Amino acid sequence: MRSNNRRPGRPCLLTPERADAIERASAVGANTFLAAEAAGVSRATVARWMARGRDAAEARENGEDADPRDEPYVDLQRRVELARARMATRALARVLQAGAGSLVLEERVRTFTDPVTGQEIEERQVRYLRPDWRAAAWWLARVFPEHHGPNAKSFDQVLDEVAAQELHHDGNSSEPTELAGLADRIQLALTQAASDASPPELPVPGPASSA
């Protein structure tokens, strides 16, 4: 059980206005220090509020009775986490747009009169950022670090590990396994595919015979 050692009668510093300020700062990616500055309190105070809300939420999930005095802190913690999640999602979407070249840099709407029909025509002009593969690489390295991160293993390293595991497994066993000789079979298949894909050799023309 959690103990509430709080002095009775002390006014709560977490006002609705301060909660709104912290949420707005978190929605644009501000850290705890900047969010505290926006709310006019110290960073330690905001950290304490967030910790109290998180502890109270976990206690409720564990079946403990809810303390009404914890409700503002639980609400603040939820709002801040939701604001940060939405901000991160939007930022990742823009990274993917930059990689694909679909990020809008400028958009204009031009209205003119058609000289033939006399009708007014509205033309929309959009300028996009040029595709940048580095944005997509950055996203892959962070979302799938096991495959595309700085410590990702190459295909040869994975094969070597599989072969080592199979050798260890079959050291005292004569039972065949599906992965035995995997590297050799893959190399043989690649060699055959390369030979099948090579163009056939054309015969070298000999000297023309005179009639």
Sequence and secondary structure as in RCSB ss.txt:
>XXXX:A:sequence
MRSNNRRPGRPCLLTPERADAIERASAVGANTFLAAEAAGVSRATVARWMARGRDAAEARENGEDADPRDEPYVD
LQRRVELARARMATRALARVLQAGAGSLVLEERVRTFTDPVTGQEIEERQVRYLRPDWRAAAWWLARVFPEHHGP
NAKSFDQVLDEVAAQELHHDGNSSEPTELAGLADRIQLALTQAASDASPPELPVPGPASSA
>XXXX:A:secstr
       TT   S  HHHHHHHHHHHHTT  HHHHHHHHTS HHHHHHHHHHHHHHHHHHHTT    GGGHHHHH
HHHHHHHHHHHHHHHHHHHHHHHHHT  EEEEEEEEEE TTT  EEEEEEEEE    HHHHHHHHHHHSHHHHST
T   HHHHHHHHHHHHHHHTTT     TTTTHHHHHHHHHHHHHHHHS             
